[in-house]
Amino acid sequence: MNVSELSCALGLTPVALADGERAVTGAYCGDLLSWVMGRARRGDAWITIMTNMNVVAVASLADAACVILAEGVSVEQAVADAALARGVNLLSSPRTAYEIAAALSDILK
């Protein structure tokens, strides 16, 4: 499944869609950036409530397929612009991280 398909399947709102064709191969939930950097895997959909510029850097370093911003949090335009510039897909959802992860688990099986 790719990021665009995932976005449609979960009803996510694209914030910065740099590469909708990027394959999603797993998922990771976490808000401690150093923890995510060491544990998220290439191709993961990373679910977080963090919205600062460092999210873009960590997603890029981890080579995450996308970042899903949970609980309706929003990012500043500068963060969305940085995501596009670095090839990071940012999506948002009003759902909790748990709800998103549960839905992803069903989809990615």
N, C-alpha and C positions, 0 to 999 in steps of 0.2 A: 504494500500500500504506500502511496506517496503522500506528501504533506497536503496537497490540495484535496485528495480523496478523504484523508483523515479529517480535514477541516469540515468538509461537507457532512461526513458521517457523524461527527460529534456536534455539529452546529456551532463551530468555532468562528470567531470574527478575525479575519486577517488584519494585523496591525502593520506588519512589514513582511511582504511575501517576496523574498529574494529568489527562491527556487522552489516553486510548487511541485516540481517533478522529483524532488529529493525523496529517496526511499526512507520510510520509517520502519526500523527493525526491532525496536524495543521501547522501553519507557523507563524514566527515572524521576523520582520525586525527591525534592530537597530544596532547602533554602540557605544552607550554609555553603557559601560559594567554594571555599577550599575543599569541602567534602565532595561536592558535586564534581569539581575539577579532577579529583582523583578517582572517582567511581563511576561517573556516567560513561557510557560507551558510545562509540561512533554509531550514528544512526538512531540514537535514542530521541524520543520526544521527552523533553525535560519539562516537568510540571513544577511551577514555583509561584510564589507571590512577590518575589523580589523584582524590583523595577528599575534599579539604577544601571548606570552605564556598564558596570562590571558584569552584569548578566550577559551582555553581548560578547565581552571578552571571554568569559568562561564557556559560553556556548560554542564559540569559535575554537577555543583550545580543545574542548572535549569532542569537537566535530559532531555536535548534536544535529539531528535532522531539523528540529524546531524547538522553540520554547513556547510552552503554553502557560499563559498568565492566568492563574485561577482567581476565583472569588471577585471577579469584576475589577481587579486592579488595573490601572492605566499607566502608560509610560509617557514621559515627556517626548515631544516631537524630536528632540536631539537624539534620544535613545533609539527611536524608530529609524531615524536617518542613518545612524551608525550601524544598525542591524542590516539595513539594505546595503550599505557600503561594504560591510564585511561578509555578506552572503548568508546572514542568519535570518531564518524565518521566525517571526513573532506572531503568535495567535493569542486570542483572549477568550475567556469564558466566564460567565457568572457563576458557574458551578464550583464546588469545593474541589480541592486537590484529590480527595478520596473519590468523589463521584467521577471525576475525569479519569483517574487511574482505573477504576472499576470498569468503566466503559471501554477504555483502551485495552484492558485485559481481554474483554470479550471479542473485540475487533481483531486484535493481533494474534489470536490463537490459531 
